[in-house]
Amino acid sequence: MIAAYLDEFLMITLVHMLAVISPGPDFAIVIRQSISQGRSTALVTSLGIACGISVHILYTLLGIGLIISQSPMALLGAQIAGALYLSYLGIKLLASKKATGSAGSIINSSTSSYKGAFMLGFMTNLLNPKVTLFFLAIFTTIVSMDTPLFVQSLYGVWIALTTALWFSSLSLLFSQQKVRNKFVSYGYIFERLMGSLLLVFAAQLAFSLL
């Protein structure tokens, strides 16, 4: 039965991979975590992002995503929440100060805990309304109305898994000791750069409200 939906599956995979590798809030957070907090913390953050995507997929399959997109107030609320959260993270990183010590102690933040790291990735993805619209577009344009819910669910699981693999790969790459050591002396500059990038994403969301 799955073979009958191979073309649909390949199209979804291609579109999703092009989207997920594009720099965005998730990308900035994972790179930041990899360099400032280390491999294990970055991997947990990547898992949080994948779980956030799973929530988007779930409510899209349930039809709630369509309701949100058709409700101006609901979509506005999602955009405001996303812009505020990204602004909060950006301002927090902009406040980073120069630190001394090993690569493992570049930044001393609450996100060094696994729980904090997971929630950071989860909330960054969950509060991004662009992800909501992206999955709504996928499941209303690429996926046929005749595609069984079971098959659509398999698409969702695949998307979540490939998202986790992509960001985990980034975590492994940027958490290498050689890479992290280069940021020891200038870690605060990198933090501020990531903060500025998050504020840019927040501004894009804010301007989309106008």
Stockholm file with secondary structure:
# STOCKHOLM 1.0

chainA/1-210         MIAAYLDEFLMITLVHMLAVISPGPDFAIVIRQSISQGRSTALVTSLGIACGISVHILYTLLGIGLIISQSPMALLGAQIAGALYLSYLGIKLLASKKATGSAGSIINSSTSSYKGAFMLGFMTNLLNPKVTLFFLAIFTTIVSMDTPLFVQSLYGVWIALTTALWFSSLSLLFSQQKVRNKFVSYGYIFERLMGSLLLVFAAQLAFSLL
#=GR chainA/1-210 SS CGGGGHHHHHHHHHHHHHHHTSCSHHHHHHHHHHHHTCHHHHHHHHHHHHHHHHHHHHHHHTTHHHHHHHCHHHHHHHHHHHHHHHHHHHHHHHTCCCCCSCGGGSCCCGGGSHHHHHHHHHHHHHTCHHHHHHHHHIIIIISCTTSCHHHHHHHHHHHHHHHHHHHHHHHHHHTSHHHHHTTSTTHHHHHHHHHHHHHHHHHHHHHTTC
#=GC SS_cons         CGGGGHHHHHHHHHHHHHHHTSCSHHHHHHHHHHHHTCHHHHHHHHHHHHHHHHHHHHHHHTTHHHHHHHCHHHHHHHHHHHHHHHHHHHHHHHTCCCCCSCGGGSCCCGGGSHHHHHHHHHHHHHTCHHHHHHHHHIIIIISCTTSCHHHHHHHHHHHHHHHHHHHHHHHHHHTSHHHHHTTSTTHHHHHHHHHHHHHHHHHHHHHTTC
//
